């Protein structure tokens, strides 16, 4: 599954926004963005329940260089 801020065939388009409500985030970050990742499996051989995860991108001062994918904030 592909998540992107741009349009791609068969990809899920996400919108990054300013992050809030995250726990255990490093104190030395300068900026943080987030997006909700809604996973679905249209081509699965068996029924799979849709679920959601969270994406956080971290900026330590030289741009967004690190990503976190987590079940909860």
N, CA, C and O atoms as a Maestro MAE file, in Angstrom:
{
 s_m_m2io_version
 :::
 2.0.0
}

f_m_ct {
 s_m_title
 :::
 protein
 m_atom[292] {
  # First column is atom index #
  i_m_mmod_type
  r_m_x_coord
  r_m_y_coord
  r_m_z_coord
  i_m_residue_number
  s_m_chain_name
  s_m_pdb_residue_name
  s_m_pdb_atom_name
  i_m_atomic_number
  :::
  1 25 0.851 -1.165 0.000 1 A "UNK " " N  " 7
  2 3 0.000 0.000 0.000 1 A "UNK " " CA " 6
  3 2 0.901 1.233 0.000 1 A "UNK " " C  " 6
  4 15 1.861 1.322 0.765 1 A "UNK " " O  " 8
  5 25 0.573 2.166 -0.863 2 A "UNK " " N  " 7
  6 3 1.362 3.390 -0.991 2 A "UNK " " CA " 6
  7 2 0.566 4.572 -0.466 2 A "UNK " " C  " 6
  8 15 -0.596 4.761 -0.828 2 A "UNK " " O  " 8
  9 25 1.197 5.365 0.389 3 A "UNK " " N  " 7
  10 3 0.622 6.610 0.882 3 A "UNK " " CA " 6
  11 2 1.475 7.746 0.341 3 A "UNK " " C  " 6
  12 15 2.704 7.681 0.376 3 A "UNK " " O  " 8
  13 25 0.822 8.780 -0.155 4 A "UNK " " N  " 7
  14 3 1.554 9.894 -0.749 4 A "UNK " " CA " 6
  15 2 0.769 11.189 -0.581 4 A "UNK " " C  " 6
  16 15 -0.456 11.179 -0.451 4 A "UNK " " O  " 8
  17 25 1.492 12.296 -0.584 5 A "UNK " " N  " 7
  18 3 0.832 13.604 -0.579 5 A "UNK " " CA " 6
  19 2 0.473 14.025 -2.004 5 A "UNK " " C  " 6
  20 15 -0.158 15.062 -2.208 5 A "UNK " " O  " 8
  21 25 0.874 13.220 -2.983 6 A "UNK " " N  " 7
  22 3 0.577 13.484 -4.388 6 A "UNK " " CA " 6
  23 2 -0.296 12.367 -4.940 6 A "UNK " " C  " 6
  24 15 -0.412 11.302 -4.334 6 A "UNK " " O  " 8
  25 25 -0.908 12.614 -6.092 7 A "UNK " " N  " 7
  26 3 -1.760 11.607 -6.728 7 A "UNK " " CA " 6
  27 2 -0.917 10.583 -7.480 7 A "UNK " " C  " 6
  28 15 -0.102 10.941 -8.330 7 A "UNK " " O  " 8
  29 25 -1.120 9.304 -7.157 8 A "UNK " " N  " 7
  30 3 -0.510 8.188 -7.871 8 A "UNK " " CA " 6
  31 2 -1.575 7.116 -8.049 8 A "UNK " " C  " 6
  32 15 -2.457 6.979 -7.201 8 A "UNK " " O  " 8
  33 25 -1.509 6.352 -9.138 9 A "UNK " " N  " 7
  34 3 -2.486 5.279 -9.318 9 A "UNK " " CA " 6
  35 2 -2.434 4.281 -8.154 9 A "UNK " " C  " 6
  36 15 -1.354 3.872 -7.729 9 A "UNK " " O  " 8
  37 25 -3.581 3.905 -7.656 10 A "UNK " " N  " 7
  38 3 -3.754 2.920 -6.575 10 A "UNK " " CA " 6
  39 2 -3.147 3.353 -5.241 10 A "UNK " " C  " 6
  40 15 -3.018 2.529 -4.335 10 A "UNK " " O  " 8
  41 25 -2.774 4.613 -5.100 11 A "UNK " " N  " 7
  42 3 -2.199 5.103 -3.841 11 A "UNK " " CA " 6
  43 2 -3.268 5.813 -3.020 11 A "UNK " " C  " 6
  44 15 -4.255 6.315 -3.557 11 A "UNK " " O  " 8
  45 25 -3.053 5.845 -1.719 12 A "UNK " " N  " 7
  46 3 -3.918 6.612 -0.821 12 A "UNK " " CA " 6
  47 2 -3.282 7.977 -0.611 12 A "UNK " " C  " 6
  48 15 -2.146 8.078 -0.148 12 A "UNK " " O  " 8
  49 25 -4.013 9.014 -0.950 13 A "UNK " " N  " 7
  50 3 -3.490 10.368 -0.792 13 A "UNK " " CA " 6
  51 2 -3.714 10.819 0.650 13 A "UNK " " C  " 6
  52 15 -4.818 10.707 1.182 13 A "UNK " " O  " 8
  53 25 -2.647 11.332 1.276 14 A "UNK " " N  " 7
  54 3 -2.728 11.804 2.653 14 A "UNK " " CA " 6
  55 2 -2.442 13.301 2.694 14 A "UNK " " C  " 6
  56 15 -1.826 13.861 1.787 14 A "UNK " " O  " 8
  57 25 -2.901 13.924 3.757 15 A "UNK " " N  " 7
  58 3 -2.641 15.338 3.989 15 A "UNK " " CA " 6
  59 2 -1.880 15.475 5.294 15 A "UNK " " C  " 6
  60 15 -2.361 15.057 6.348 15 A "UNK " " O  " 8
  61 25 -0.696 16.058 5.226 16 A "UNK " " N  " 7
  62 3 0.091 16.293 6.433 16 A "UNK " " CA " 6
  63 2 -0.395 17.560 7.112 16 A "UNK " " C  " 6
  64 15 -0.717 18.549 6.453 16 A "UNK " " O  " 8
  65 25 -0.443 17.521 8.429 17 A "UNK " " N  " 7
  66 3 -0.833 18.693 9.218 17 A "UNK " " CA " 6
  67 2 0.088 18.771 10.426 17 A "UNK " " C  " 6
  68 15 0.840 17.837 10.702 17 A "UNK " " O  " 8
  69 25 0.027 19.877 11.138 18 A "UNK " " N  " 7
  70 3 0.846 20.038 12.334 18 A "UNK " " CA " 6
  71 2 0.417 19.002 13.370 18 A "UNK " " C  " 6
  72 15 -0.773 18.832 13.635 18 A "UNK " " O  " 8
  73 25 1.388 18.319 13.945 19 A "UNK " " N  " 7
  74 3 1.108 17.232 14.885 19 A "UNK " " CA " 6
  75 2 0.732 17.766 16.259 19 A "UNK " " C  " 6
  76 15 1.210 18.814 16.694 19 A "UNK " " O  " 8
  77 25 -0.137 17.016 16.930 20 A "UNK " " N  " 7
  78 3 -0.473 17.339 18.317 20 A "UNK " " CA " 6
  79 2 -0.909 16.065 19.037 20 A "UNK " " C  " 6
  80 15 -1.414 15.126 18.422 20 A "UNK " " O  " 8
  81 25 -0.702 16.056 20.348 21 A "UNK " " N  " 7
  82 3 -1.162 14.948 21.165 21 A "UNK " " CA " 6
  83 2 -0.274 13.719 21.202 21 A "UNK " " C  " 6
  84 15 -0.697 12.675 21.699 21 A "UNK " " O  " 8
  85 25 0.940 13.812 20.693 22 A "UNK " " N  " 7
  86 3 1.838 12.659 20.683 22 A "UNK " " CA " 6
  87 2 2.543 12.515 22.031 22 A "UNK " " C  " 6
  88 15 2.884 13.508 22.673 22 A "UNK " " O  " 8
  89 25 2.755 11.272 22.448 23 A "UNK " " N  " 7
  90 3 3.495 10.982 23.679 23 A "UNK " " CA " 6
  91 2 4.887 10.467 23.327 23 A "UNK " " C  " 6
  92 15 5.097 9.912 22.249 23 A "UNK " " O  " 8
  93 25 5.827 10.653 24.235 24 A "UNK " " N  " 7
  94 3 7.199 10.137 24.106 24 A "UNK " " CA " 6
  95 2 7.919 10.650 22.859 24 A "UNK " " C  " 6
  96 15 8.653 9.904 22.211 24 A "UNK " " O  " 8
  97 25 7.711 11.910 22.531 25 A "UNK " " N  " 7
  98 3 8.374 12.531 21.387 25 A "UNK " " CA " 6
  99 2 9.689 13.139 21.868 25 A "UNK " " C  " 6
  100 15 9.726 13.732 22.947 25 A "UNK " " O  " 8
  101 25 10.777 13.008 21.092 26 A "UNK " " N  " 7
  102 3 12.040 13.628 21.498 26 A "UNK " " CA " 6
  103 2 11.875 15.129 21.737 26 A "UNK " " C  " 6
  104 15 11.147 15.804 21.009 26 A "UNK " " O  " 8
  105 25 12.547 15.636 22.745 27 A "UNK " " N  " 7
  106 3 12.418 17.048 23.118 27 A "UNK " " CA " 6
  107 2 13.126 17.993 22.153 27 A "UNK " " C  " 6
  108 15 12.784 19.173 22.081 27 A "UNK " " O  " 8
  109 25 14.108 17.488 21.413 28 A "UNK " " N  " 7
  110 3 14.918 18.368 20.570 28 A "UNK " " CA " 6
  111 2 14.381 18.527 19.142 28 A "UNK " " C  " 6
  112 15 15.122 18.977 18.269 28 A "UNK " " O  " 8
  113 25 13.133 18.176 18.880 29 A "UNK " " N  " 7
  114 3 12.599 18.378 17.539 29 A "UNK " " CA " 6
  115 2 12.139 19.822 17.367 29 A "UNK " " C  " 6
  116 15 11.670 20.455 18.312 29 A "UNK " " O  " 8
  117 25 12.280 20.327 16.155 30 A "UNK " " N  " 7
  118 3 11.892 21.709 15.848 30 A "UNK " " CA " 6
  119 2 10.502 21.776 15.224 30 A "UNK " " C  " 6
  120 15 9.812 22.790 15.338 30 A "UNK " " O  " 8
  121 25 10.099 20.710 14.573 31 A "UNK " " N  " 7
  122 3 8.790 20.664 13.933 31 A "UNK " " CA " 6
  123 2 8.333 19.232 13.793 31 A "UNK " " C  " 6
  124 15 9.141 18.304 13.776 31 A "UNK " " O  " 8
  125 25 7.010 19.062 13.693 32 A "UNK " " N  " 7
  126 3 6.468 17.712 13.590 32 A "UNK " " CA " 6
  127 2 5.158 17.766 12.812 32 A "UNK " " C  " 6
  128 15 4.280 18.574 13.114 32 A "UNK " " O  " 8
  129 25 5.036 16.910 11.822 33 A "UNK " " N  " 7
  130 3 3.801 16.800 11.056 33 A "UNK " " CA " 6
  131 2 3.198 15.427 11.259 33 A "UNK " " C  " 6
  132 15 3.882 14.500 11.690 33 A "UNK " " O  " 8
  133 25 1.917 15.293 10.949 34 A "UNK " " N  " 7
  134 3 1.253 14.006 11.122 34 A "UNK " " CA " 6
  135 2 0.210 13.789 10.039 34 A "UNK " " C  " 6
  136 15 -0.261 14.729 9.398 34 A "UNK " " O  " 8
  137 25 -0.135 12.524 9.857 35 A "UNK " " N  " 7
  138 3 -1.226 12.140 8.964 35 A "UNK " " CA " 6
  139 2 -1.792 10.821 9.468 35 A "UNK " " C  " 6
  140 15 -1.062 9.979 9.992 35 A "UNK " " O  " 8
  141 25 -3.083 10.653 9.306 36 A "UNK " " N  " 7
  142 3 -3.727 9.390 9.650 36 A "UNK " " CA " 6
  143 2 -3.675 8.492 8.423 36 A "UNK " " C  " 6
  144 15 -4.038 8.910 7.324 36 A "UNK " " O  " 8
  145 25 -3.224 7.257 8.613 37 A "UNK " " N  " 7
  146 3 -3.116 6.298 7.523 37 A "UNK " " CA " 6
  147 2 -4.255 5.293 7.653 37 A "UNK " " C  " 6
  148 15 -4.230 4.431 8.531 37 A "UNK " " O  " 8
  149 25 -5.243 5.402 6.789 38 A "UNK " " N  " 7
  150 3 -6.360 4.462 6.795 38 A "UNK " " CA " 6
  151 2 -6.017 3.304 5.871 38 A "UNK " " C  " 6
  152 15 -5.983 3.459 4.651 38 A "UNK " " O  " 8
  153 25 -5.762 2.142 6.464 39 A "UNK " " N  " 7
  154 3 -5.380 0.969 5.692 39 A "UNK " " CA " 6
  155 2 -6.616 0.188 5.276 39 A "UNK " " C  " 6
  156 15 -7.551 0.012 6.058 39 A "UNK " " O  " 8
  157 25 -6.605 -0.266 4.061 40 A "UNK " " N  " 7
  158 3 -7.660 -1.136 3.562 40 A "UNK " " CA " 6
  159 2 -7.004 -2.137 2.615 40 A "UNK " " C  " 6
  160 15 -5.917 -1.886 2.093 40 A "UNK " " O  " 8
  161 25 -7.652 -3.244 2.400 41 A "UNK " " N  " 7
  162 3 -7.042 -4.332 1.646 41 A "UNK " " CA " 6
  163 2 -8.027 -4.848 0.599 41 A "UNK " " C  " 6
  164 15 -8.604 -5.920 0.780 41 A "UNK " " O  " 8
  165 25 -8.230 -4.113 -0.484 42 A "UNK " " N  " 7
  166 3 -9.250 -4.494 -1.462 42 A "UNK " " CA " 6
  167 2 -8.940 -5.783 -2.221 42 A "UNK " " C  " 6
  168 15 -9.855 -6.410 -2.756 42 A "UNK " " O  " 8
  169 25 -7.700 -6.182 -2.278 43 A "UNK " " N  " 7
  170 3 -7.334 -7.380 -3.046 43 A "UNK " " CA " 6
  171 2 -6.928 -8.558 -2.165 43 A "UNK " " C  " 6
  172 15 -6.339 -9.523 -2.652 43 A "UNK " " O  " 8
  173 25 -7.238 -8.483 -0.879 44 A "UNK " " N  " 7
  174 3 -6.878 -9.574 0.032 44 A "UNK " " CA " 6
  175 2 -7.681 -10.831 -0.309 44 A "UNK " " C  " 6
  176 15 -8.844 -10.748 -0.704 44 A "UNK " " O  " 8
  177 25 -7.049 -11.987 -0.153 45 A "UNK " " N  " 7
  178 3 -7.738 -13.251 -0.413 45 A "UNK " " CA " 6
  179 2 -8.774 -13.552 0.657 45 A "UNK " " C  " 6
  180 15 -9.762 -14.239 0.396 45 A "UNK " " O  " 8
  181 25 -8.549 -13.035 1.866 46 A "UNK " " N  " 7
  182 3 -9.452 -13.258 2.984 46 A "UNK " " CA " 6
  183 2 -9.910 -11.902 3.502 46 A "UNK " " C  " 6
  184 15 -9.266 -10.881 3.258 46 A "UNK " " O  " 8
  185 25 -11.022 -11.904 4.214 47 A "UNK " " N  " 7
  186 3 -11.543 -10.652 4.755 47 A "UNK " " CA " 6
  187 2 -10.583 -10.073 5.794 47 A "UNK " " C  " 6
  188 15 -10.183 -10.761 6.734 47 A "UNK " " O  " 8
  189 25 -10.228 -8.833 5.619 48 A "UNK " " N  " 7
  190 3 -9.354 -8.123 6.548 48 A "UNK " " CA " 6
  191 2 -10.079 -6.844 6.953 48 A "UNK " " C  " 6
  192 15 -10.509 -6.067 6.101 48 A "UNK " " O  " 8
  193 25 -10.209 -6.635 8.254 49 A "UNK " " N  " 7
  194 3 -10.895 -5.437 8.726 49 A "UNK " " CA " 6
  195 2 -10.033 -4.203 8.458 49 A "UNK " " C  " 6
  196 15 -8.825 -4.230 8.692 49 A "UNK " " O  " 8
  197 25 -10.640 -3.134 7.974 50 A "UNK " " N  " 7
  198 3 -9.890 -1.884 7.807 50 A "UNK " " CA " 6
  199 2 -9.374 -1.395 9.164 50 A "UNK " " C  " 6
  200 15 -10.030 -1.583 10.188 50 A "UNK " " O  " 8
  201 25 -8.227 -0.783 9.162 51 A "UNK " " N  " 7
  202 3 -7.628 -0.268 10.389 51 A "UNK " " CA " 6
  203 2 -6.914 1.042 10.080 51 A "UNK " " C  " 6
  204 15 -6.714 1.389 8.916 51 A "UNK " " O  " 8
  205 25 -6.538 1.753 11.107 52 A "UNK " " N  " 7
  206 3 -5.828 3.022 10.928 52 A "UNK " " CA " 6
  207 2 -4.557 3.050 11.769 52 A "UNK " " C  " 6
  208 15 -4.522 2.525 12.882 52 A "UNK " " O  " 8
  209 25 -3.524 3.663 11.226 53 A "UNK " " N  " 7
  210 3 -2.271 3.906 11.927 53 A "UNK " " CA " 6
  211 2 -1.978 5.396 11.784 53 A "UNK " " C  " 6
  212 15 -2.655 6.100 11.035 53 A "UNK " " O  " 8
  213 25 -0.969 5.868 12.505 54 A "UNK " " N  " 7
  214 3 -0.567 7.277 12.456 54 A "UNK " " CA " 6
  215 2 0.850 7.396 11.921 54 A "UNK " " C  " 6
  216 15 1.719 6.590 12.252 54 A "UNK " " O  " 8
  217 25 1.072 8.394 11.103 55 A "UNK " " N  " 7
  218 3 2.392 8.740 10.590 55 A "UNK " " CA " 6
  219 2 2.796 10.068 11.207 55 A "UNK " " C  " 6
  220 15 2.022 11.025 11.186 55 A "UNK " " O  " 8
  221 25 3.997 10.131 11.753 56 A "UNK " " N  " 7
  222 3 4.562 11.391 12.247 56 A "UNK " " CA " 6
  223 2 5.897 11.596 11.545 56 A "UNK " " C  " 6
  224 15 6.686 10.661 11.411 56 A "UNK " " O  " 8
  225 25 6.144 12.812 11.101 57 A "UNK " " N  " 7
  226 3 7.440 13.145 10.511 57 A "UNK " " CA " 6
  227 2 8.102 14.185 11.402 57 A "UNK " " C  " 6
  228 15 7.462 15.131 11.862 57 A "UNK " " O  " 8
  229 25 9.402 13.991 11.636 58 A "UNK " " N  " 7
  230 3 10.132 14.812 12.602 58 A "UNK " " CA " 6
  231 2 11.179 15.682 11.917 58 A "UNK " " C  " 6
  232 15 11.878 15.244 11.004 58 A "UNK " " O  " 8
  233 25 11.269 16.916 12.378 59 A "UNK " " N  " 7
  234 3 12.266 17.870 11.896 59 A "UNK " " CA " 6
  235 2 13.155 18.261 13.072 59 A "UNK " " C  " 6
  236 15 12.687 18.856 14.042 59 A "UNK " " O  " 8
  237 25 14.440 17.924 12.978 60 A "UNK " " N  " 7
  238 3 15.400 18.256 14.035 60 A "UNK " " CA " 6
  239 2 16.137 19.559 13.741 60 A "UNK " " C  " 6
  240 15 17.085 19.907 14.445 60 A "UNK " " O  " 8
  241 25 15.711 20.276 12.712 61 A "UNK " " N  " 7
  242 3 16.345 21.548 12.381 61 A "UNK " " CA " 6
  243 2 16.870 21.619 10.968 61 A "UNK " " C  " 6
  244 15 17.200 22.707 10.496 61 A "UNK " " O  " 8
  245 25 16.961 20.491 10.269 62 A "UNK " " N  " 7
  246 3 17.440 20.516 8.890 62 A "UNK " " CA " 6
  247 2 16.453 19.835 7.944 62 A "UNK " " C  " 6
  248 15 16.851 19.188 6.975 62 A "UNK " " O  " 8
  249 25 15.180 19.987 8.234 63 A "UNK " " N  " 7
  250 3 14.144 19.385 7.394 63 A "UNK " " CA " 6
  251 2 13.619 18.094 8.002 63 A "UNK " " C  " 6
  252 15 14.168 17.572 8.972 63 A "UNK " " O  " 8
  253 25 12.570 17.607 7.424 64 A "UNK " " N  " 7
  254 3 11.971 16.360 7.914 64 A "UNK " " CA " 6
  255 2 12.827 15.185 7.464 64 A "UNK " " C  " 6
  256 15 12.903 14.883 6.273 64 A "UNK " " O  " 8
  257 25 13.474 14.522 8.427 65 A "UNK " " N  " 7
  258 3 14.409 13.447 8.113 65 A "UNK " " CA " 6
  259 2 14.033 12.112 8.743 65 A "UNK " " C  " 6
  260 15 14.659 11.096 8.441 65 A "UNK " " O  " 8
  261 25 13.034 12.091 9.604 66 A "UNK " " N  " 7
  262 3 12.705 10.868 10.327 66 A "UNK " " CA " 6
  263 2 11.196 10.701 10.357 66 A "UNK " " C  " 6
  264 15 10.455 11.676 10.477 66 A "UNK " " O  " 8
  265 25 10.743 9.450 10.246 67 A "UNK " " N  " 7
  266 3 9.309 9.162 10.282 67 A "UNK " " CA " 6
  267 2 9.018 8.118 11.350 67 A "UNK " " C  " 6
  268 15 9.830 7.233 11.619 67 A "UNK " " O  " 8
  269 25 7.848 8.244 11.948 68 A "UNK " " N  " 7
  270 3 7.363 7.282 12.935 68 A "UNK " " CA " 6
  271 2 6.008 6.788 12.445 68 A "UNK " " C  " 6
  272 15 5.153 7.590 12.069 68 A "UNK " " O  " 8
  273 25 5.808 5.486 12.448 69 A "UNK " " N  " 7
  274 3 4.500 4.907 12.159 69 A "UNK " " CA " 6
  275 2 4.065 4.183 13.413 69 A "UNK " " C  " 6
  276 15 4.777 3.316 13.920 69 A "UNK " " O  " 8
  277 25 2.883 4.545 13.919 70 A "UNK " " N  " 7
  278 3 2.445 4.041 15.219 70 A "UNK " " CA " 6
  279 2 0.949 3.758 15.203 70 A "UNK " " C  " 6
  280 15 0.188 4.412 14.490 70 A "UNK " " O  " 8
  281 25 0.539 2.775 15.999 71 A "UNK " " N  " 7
  282 3 -0.879 2.446 16.135 71 A "UNK " " CA " 6
  283 2 -1.628 3.546 16.891 71 A "UNK " " C  " 6
  284 15 -2.823 3.748 16.675 71 A "UNK " " O  " 8
  285 25 -0.929 4.250 17.770 72 A "UNK " " N  " 7
  286 3 -1.553 5.340 18.532 72 A "UNK " " CA " 6
  287 2 -0.556 6.485 18.668 72 A "UNK " " C  " 6
  288 15 0.639 6.329 18.418 72 A "UNK " " O  " 8
  289 25 -1.079 7.629 19.067 73 A "UNK " " N  " 7
  290 3 -0.223 8.799 19.247 73 A "UNK " " CA " 6
  291 2 0.479 8.705 20.576 73 A "UNK " " C  " 6
  292 15 1.254 9.594 20.929 73 A "UNK " " O  " 8
  :::
 }
 m_bond[291] {
  # First column is bond index #
  i_m_from
  i_m_to
  i_m_order
  :::
  1 1 2 1
  2 2 3 1
  3 3 4 2
  4 3 5 1
  5 5 6 1
  6 6 7 1
  7 7 8 2
  8 7 9 1
  9 9 10 1
  10 10 11 1
  11 11 12 2
  12 11 13 1
  13 13 14 1
  14 14 15 1
  15 15 16 2
  16 15 17 1
  17 17 18 1
  18 18 19 1
  19 19 20 2
  20 19 21 1
  21 21 22 1
  22 22 23 1
  23 23 24 2
  24 23 25 1
  25 25 26 1
  26 26 27 1
  27 27 28 2
  28 27 29 1
  29 29 30 1
  30 30 31 1
  31 31 32 2
  32 31 33 1
  33 33 34 1
  34 34 35 1
  35 35 36 2
  36 35 37 1
  37 37 38 1
  38 38 39 1
  39 39 40 2
  40 39 41 1
  41 41 42 1
  42 42 43 1
  43 43 44 2
  44 43 45 1
  45 45 46 1
  46 46 47 1
  47 47 48 2
  48 47 49 1
  49 49 50 1
  50 50 51 1
  51 51 52 2
  52 51 53 1
  53 53 54 1
  54 54 55 1
  55 55 56 2
  56 55 57 1
  57 57 58 1
  58 58 59 1
  59 59 60 2
  60 59 61 1
  61 61 62 1
  62 62 63 1
  63 63 64 2
  64 63 65 1
  65 65 66 1
  66 66 67 1
  67 67 68 2
  68 67 69 1
  69 69 70 1
  70 70 71 1
  71 71 72 2
  72 71 73 1
  73 73 74 1
  74 74 75 1
  75 75 76 2
  76 75 77 1
  77 77 78 1
  78 78 79 1
  79 79 80 2
  80 79 81 1
  81 81 82 1
  82 82 83 1
  83 83 84 2
  84 83 85 1
  85 85 86 1
  86 86 87 1
  87 87 88 2
  88 87 89 1
  89 89 90 1
  90 90 91 1
  91 91 92 2
  92 91 93 1
  93 93 94 1
  94 94 95 1
  95 95 96 2
  96 95 97 1
  97 97 98 1
  98 98 99 1
  99 99 100 2
  100 99 101 1
  101 101 102 1
  102 102 103 1
  103 103 104 2
  104 103 105 1
  105 105 106 1
  106 106 107 1
  107 107 108 2
  108 107 109 1
  109 109 110 1
  110 110 111 1
  111 111 112 2
  112 111 113 1
  113 113 114 1
  114 114 115 1
  115 115 116 2
  116 115 117 1
  117 117 118 1
  118 118 119 1
  119 119 120 2
  120 119 121 1
  121 121 122 1
  122 122 123 1
  123 123 124 2
  124 123 125 1
  125 125 126 1
  126 126 127 1
  127 127 128 2
  128 127 129 1
  129 129 130 1
  130 130 131 1
  131 131 132 2
  132 131 133 1
  133 133 134 1
  134 134 135 1
  135 135 136 2
  136 135 137 1
  137 137 138 1
  138 138 139 1
  139 139 140 2
  140 139 141 1
  141 141 142 1
  142 142 143 1
  143 143 144 2
  144 143 145 1
  145 145 146 1
  146 146 147 1
  147 147 148 2
  148 147 149 1
  149 149 150 1
  150 150 151 1
  151 151 152 2
  152 151 153 1
  153 153 154 1
  154 154 155 1
  155 155 156 2
  156 155 157 1
  157 157 158 1
  158 158 159 1
  159 159 160 2
  160 159 161 1
  161 161 162 1
  162 162 163 1
  163 163 164 2
  164 163 165 1
  165 165 166 1
  166 166 167 1
  167 167 168 2
  168 167 169 1
  169 169 170 1
  170 170 171 1
  171 171 172 2
  172 171 173 1
  173 173 174 1
  174 174 175 1
  175 175 176 2
  176 175 177 1
  177 177 178 1
  178 178 179 1
  179 179 180 2
  180 179 181 1
  181 181 182 1
  182 182 183 1
  183 183 184 2
  184 183 185 1
  185 185 186 1
  186 186 187 1
  187 187 188 2
  188 187 189 1
  189 189 190 1
  190 190 191 1
  191 191 192 2
  192 191 193 1
  193 193 194 1
  194 194 195 1
  195 195 196 2
  196 195 197 1
  197 197 198 1
  198 198 199 1
  199 199 200 2
  200 199 201 1
  201 201 202 1
  202 202 203 1
  203 203 204 2
  204 203 205 1
  205 205 206 1
  206 206 207 1
  207 207 208 2
  208 207 209 1
  209 209 210 1
  210 210 211 1
  211 211 212 2
  212 211 213 1
  213 213 214 1
  214 214 215 1
  215 215 216 2
  216 215 217 1
  217 217 218 1
  218 218 219 1
  219 219 220 2
  220 219 221 1
  221 221 222 1
  222 222 223 1
  223 223 224 2
  224 223 225 1
  225 225 226 1
  226 226 227 1
  227 227 228 2
  228 227 229 1
  229 229 230 1
  230 230 231 1
  231 231 232 2
  232 231 233 1
  233 233 234 1
  234 234 235 1
  235 235 236 2
  236 235 237 1
  237 237 238 1
  238 238 239 1
  239 239 240 2
  240 239 241 1
  241 241 242 1
  242 242 243 1
  243 243 244 2
  244 243 245 1
  245 245 246 1
  246 246 247 1
  247 247 248 2
  248 247 249 1
  249 249 250 1
  250 250 251 1
  251 251 252 2
  252 251 253 1
  253 253 254 1
  254 254 255 1
  255 255 256 2
  256 255 257 1
  257 257 258 1
  258 258 259 1
  259 259 260 2
  260 259 261 1
  261 261 262 1
  262 262 263 1
  263 263 264 2
  264 263 265 1
  265 265 266 1
  266 266 267 1
  267 267 268 2
  268 267 269 1
  269 269 270 1
  270 270 271 1
  271 271 272 2
  272 271 273 1
  273 273 274 1
  274 274 275 1
  275 275 276 2
  276 275 277 1
  277 277 278 1
  278 278 279 1
  279 279 280 2
  280 279 281 1
  281 281 282 1
  282 282 283 1
  283 283 284 2
  284 283 285 1
  285 285 286 1
  286 286 287 1
  287 287 288 2
  288 287 289 1
  289 289 290 1
  290 290 291 1
  291 291 292 2
  :::
 }
}
